[in-house]
Amino acid sequence: MSFNLKNKVALITGGASGIGLHYAKELLRKGAKGVTLADVNPQFGANALKGIQDEFGANKAIFVKTDVTNIHEFEDAFKKTLESFGNIDILFNNAGIMNDSVWEKEVAINIVSI
């Protein structure tokens, strides 16, 4: 059994690079209507949007600067996704870091965040 991705909309935390960006592109390849790249890095976001636009065309992705430890920014990512695409079908809660030298931030992002 497979999940039909045709015309689905996904919000992906940590979506501007790495595994999150890979997820976004795979969803679009499988027929998703659109993806939101919710990430803290605007430069990665701009690069990711350009790559998606080059490969899939316009209006397939948006970037929303999002710190997943900030509830207001996380809520804003949902609101902007709804404004752009009209619905949300999939949430990839992908954001995470691995750096024990900043363990409090690591816990806030990997465990406590929404």
Residue pairs with C-beta under 8 A, 6 or more apart in sequence:
4 31
5 27
5 30
5 31
5 32
6 30
6 31
6 32
7 31
7 32
7 33
8 27
8 31
8 32
8 33
8 89
8 90
9 32
9 33
9 34
9 35
9 36
9 81
9 85
9 86
9 87
9 88
9 89
9 90
10 23
10 24
10 27
10 32
10 34
10 35
10 36
10 88
10 89
10 90
10 91
10 92
11 35
11 36
11 38
11 77
11 78
11 81
11 88
11 90
11 91
11 92
12 20
12 23
12 24
12 35
12 36
12 37
12 38
12 91
12 92
12 94
13 20
13 38
13 39
13 66
13 68
13 74
13 77
13 91
13 92
13 93
13 94
13 95
13 113
14 20
14 38
14 39
14 68
14 94
14 95
14 96
15 21
15 23
15 24
15 35
15 36
15 37
15 38
15 39
15 48
15 92
15 94
16 37
16 39
16 41
16 44
16 45
16 47
16 48
16 63
17 39
17 41
17 44
17 48
19 94
20 37
20 39
20 92
20 94
20 95
21 37
21 48
21 51
23 92
23 94
24 35
24 37
24 48
24 52
24 61
25 52
25 55
25 56
27 35
27 90
28 35
28 52
28 55
28 56
28 60
28 61
32 90
33 60
33 85
34 59
34 60
34 61
34 62
34 84
34 85
35 52
35 60
35 61
35 62
36 61
36 62
36 63
36 64
36 77
36 80
36 81
36 84
36 85
37 45
37 48
37 49
37 61
37 62
37 63
37 64
38 63
38 64
38 66
38 68
38 74
38 77
38 95
39 45
39 48
39 63
39 65
39 66
39 95
40 65
40 66
40 67
42 63
42 65
45 63
45 65
46 63
48 61
48 63
49 61
49 62
49 63
52 60
52 61
53 60
53 61
62 80
62 81
62 84
64 73
64 76
64 77
64 80
64 81
65 73
66 73
66 74
66 76
66 77
67 73
67 74
68 74
68 93
68 95
68 109
68 113
68 114
69 108
69 109
69 112
69 113
71 114
74 113
74 114
78 88
81 88
82 88
93 114
95 109
95 113
96 109
96 110
97 105
97 106
97 109
97 110
98 106
99 105
99 106
100 106
